């Protein structure tokens, strides 16, 4: 089969098509013929040599795929050979075939194409766990999404709105802000033009956000604390601003704030399968009702993976970048 | 009535006996004739002018009392006039009479004297909420208590052990370590002689503590993070090391740690009453079964309040300092 490997750490040009053996599914696993796969920031970090795959994972990048089950054992999930599924994988998604634990597969929602299906897993698993399970966002509460126009951001906006929450976003341009508002955010802050601490405080009448979904960390944490409500939860899912963060322990106590975070990739199959079951019960119906749609920035042919990564690196995209095998 | 007031911010000598009117209970409140009352670190901060009473609270210090109900309305709680109760108060405890919301009263556990009863409320309410509710300590998990020989510490050790958890403490001398071990801690670290990060890691086989109860904050936070287990919870209840704290957001994510904290004094009557109900169902039977006993360092006559505060300031005490009216 064809797969995309990282020749050496570096710029997008290090990605190249290679010939690899088709992987074989073990017990509880299925083999998926990959029709489309999503590009995620961890793929970029892996390409740059900054994010080694976890033990046991393929050296081929790629965390989410959409395609049909061609072999293996999916009995526990009600899925069968021939079904088109969206799947969260621990690596190896940039290939024509990929092995995945059956519990991490979800049926392609009705009305969606394979490119849309490939744009779902990484963001919906991440948002579901971090915003709803870890952050315990409740209907009527205010969610602040840092980077609302990213793949994670566009998913977070739509899922939170479907859940009955109010959403504020930050984004880096007027066009990105407009895209977030169109998805249901009630307020969008262009972080190049306005301080988000002030803007969130003002928009919430001084109360602050109940949950903040943060991909920045670094010096954002202390600022986020100042616009986080009493009993507010700050959930960190990436450290684009660096890992060293400061906070005010007195303010944390007085407002009973919670600072937490998680990574998805290294979690167990059991954990990911449990998230998949929750998603199938809640988010999947929302998707099939049209209340949530993956926002796709661009679809590239898999052989144009270098351009796809250049697009990702540019930071110009709104929503997901997807690759497809033709 | 006699009460102890703070003449001006300063050293223990600023505390003086004064004559004040007996306060009158409002709806849902009871008047307690105070037999004994506990000394707490916030009293010291208030004496030094660093911790103003919250709006509506008495200027008289004192957060916990034990005495008999002499007037008021306690119908909802099953308590009656003449009952001896332990009560958490928002201030005004350093007096012969004190008004308290009925829901914040608990019956004096059988077998305990009024000095012991006065030593309970502040520590049991604080430990219950922060270790069990906020920190969600489970049986079999490891709790690290910073300052195990303090009033909070000795209560945390005993409640956690009664709950079936394992307890590690830090303390500042060999005698304090021995006192903690006698209360059921399985390991005590003299922080003057050993780095607690290494000691906790070693004692837990590299796993770390599941919950840390911290009164230090400041530069302790980053160190605590390094001996906090996967899914571990760091709960900050005081900032004796300063409010500016640093942490590693990458480590927080990888281990899915939770950093949180709270203050008790400013919480609502409804919140405190809910904690009281939980305590009555769980910790009160433990106390009556002898599985938890307030550890009392010294009992002073209320007129010797200056000496009591000097003892508190010395840091030599193990357990609670209590004052009584005679």
Interface residues (C-beta under 8 A of the other chain):
Chain A: X134 X217 X218 X221 X236 X237 X238 X239 X242 X243 X244 X245 X246 X247 X248 X249 X250 X251 X252 X253 X254 X256 X257 X258 X259 X260 X261 X262 X263 X266
Chain B: X134 X217 X218 X221 X236 X237 X239 X242 X243 X244 X245 X246 X247 X248 X249 X250 X251 X252 X253 X254 X256 X257 X258 X259 X260 X261 X262 X263 X266
